[in-house]
Amino acid sequence: MPAVPLIDRVDHLVLTVADIEATTQFYERVLGFEREFFRGPEGQARHALKFGRQKINLQDRATETPTKAKVPTYGSGDFCLIAAVPLAQVIAHLKAENVAIESGPVERRGALGPIRSVYFRDPDGNLVEVSEYPQA
């Protein structure tokens, strides 16, 4: 086992979605993400959603890439994002966009300690958690 962690942070994650355009529009509208187009290693068109210093790559079942999940499945994502604004502002925006909050705000534990979170689903049913760390 390594004496120190070998990983610093998450760079990107990948979601398999039914409709890349519908998913892109949802994340742009609901969370303010920025769409990105790029070429994969074989030159195929790829799609991503950028935010902060991270991104979510999007693929559908037809996406051809040598590095793909063994069994890509819609709606199997479950991830937590840290809000750039107070959670109350996120909640107000979700309500204004008619996005149903499934749970929250609730107390949870994040990578750096206690967090407050709300949960909702994207068009494919992926569970999206948006959280804030309490102000010290």
C-alpha positions in Angstrom: 0.0 0.0 0.0 1.3 3.5 -0.8 2.5 5.5 2.2 0.6 8.6 0.9 -2.6 8.9 -1.2 -1.8 8.7 -4.9 -4.8 10.8 -5.9 -5.3 14.6 -5.5 -8.9 15.3 -6.8 -11.6 14.3 -9.2 -11.1 15.8 -12.7 -14.2 14.5 -14.4 -16.8 11.8 -14.3 -18.8 10.2 -17.1 -22.6 9.8 -17.3 -24.3 7.6 -19.9 -27.5 9.4 -20.9 -30.4 8.7 -23.3 -30.3 12.1 -24.9 -27.1 14.1 -24.8 -28.8 17.4 -25.9 -31.7 17.1 -23.3 -29.1 16.4 -20.6 -26.9 19.3 -21.6 -29.8 21.7 -21.7 -31.0 20.5 -18.2 -27.5 21.1 -16.6 -27.1 24.4 -18.4 -30.5 25.6 -17.2 -30.5 24.2 -13.7 -26.9 24.4 -12.6 -25.3 26.9 -15.0 -22.9 24.4 -16.5 -21.1 25.2 -19.7 -21.2 22.8 -22.6 -18.0 21.6 -24.2 -17.4 19.7 -27.5 -14.2 17.9 -28.0 -12.7 15.1 -30.1 -12.0 11.7 -28.5 -8.9 9.7 -29.2 -10.4 8.2 -32.4 -11.6 11.6 -33.6 -15.2 11.0 -32.6 -17.3 13.9 -31.3 -17.7 14.0 -27.5 -19.7 16.2 -25.2 -19.1 17.5 -21.7 -20.5 19.9 -19.1 -17.9 22.1 -17.5 -18.1 23.8 -14.1 -15.3 25.1 -11.9 -12.2 23.0 -12.5 -14.2 19.8 -13.3 -16.4 18.4 -15.9 -18.9 15.7 -16.6 -18.4 13.9 -19.9 -21.6 12.7 -21.5 -22.1 9.6 -23.7 -25.0 7.7 -25.0 -24.9 3.9 -25.6 -23.8 4.6 -29.2 -20.7 6.5 -28.1 -17.6 4.7 -29.4 -14.6 4.9 -27.1 -12.1 2.3 -26.0 -12.5 3.5 -22.4 -16.1 3.0 -21.5 -18.0 1.5 -18.6 -18.5 -2.2 -19.0 -22.3 -1.9 -18.7 -23.3 1.7 -19.4 -26.6 2.3 -17.7 -28.9 5.3 -17.7 -29.8 6.7 -14.3 -27.1 4.9 -12.3 -25.2 8.1 -11.4 -25.2 9.4 -7.8 -22.9 12.3 -7.1 -22.4 15.3 -4.9 -21.6 18.8 -6.0 -20.5 21.6 -3.7 -22.5 24.8 -4.3 -20.7 28.1 -5.3 -23.5 30.1 -3.6 -25.5 29.6 -0.4 -27.7 26.5 -0.5 -30.8 28.6 0.0 -30.0 30.3 -3.3 -29.7 26.9 -5.0 -33.0 25.8 -3.6 -34.8 28.9 -4.7 -33.4 28.4 -8.3 -34.4 24.8 -8.4 -37.9 25.7 -7.4 -38.0 28.5 -10.0 -37.0 26.0 -12.6 -39.6 23.5 -11.4 -37.0 20.9 -10.4 -38.5 18.6 -7.7 -36.3 18.4 -4.6 -36.5 14.7 -3.5 -34.8 15.3 -0.1 -33.4 18.2 1.9 -32.0 20.2 3.0 -30.6 17.5 5.2 -27.3 17.1 7.2 -24.8 14.7 5.6 -21.1 14.1 5.8 -18.8 15.2 2.9 -15.2 14.7 2.2 -14.2 17.6 4.4 -16.8 17.1 7.2 -20.4 18.1 7.8 -22.5 19.4 4.9 -26.1 20.4 4.2 -27.5 18.9 1.1 -30.5 18.8 -1.3 -31.2 16.0 -3.7 -32.9 16.0 -7.1 -32.8 14.0 -10.3 -31.7 14.8 -13.8 -33.6 13.7 -17.0 -32.1 10.2 -16.8 -32.9 9.7 -13.1 -29.3 10.2 -11.9 -29.3 11.4 -8.3 -27.7 14.8 -8.0 -26.8 16.1 -4.5 -25.9 19.8 -4.1 -24.3 20.7 -0.8 -22.7 23.4 1.2 -20.2 23.3 4.0 -21.3 25.3 7.0 -19.7 28.7 7.5 -17.1 28.6 10.3 
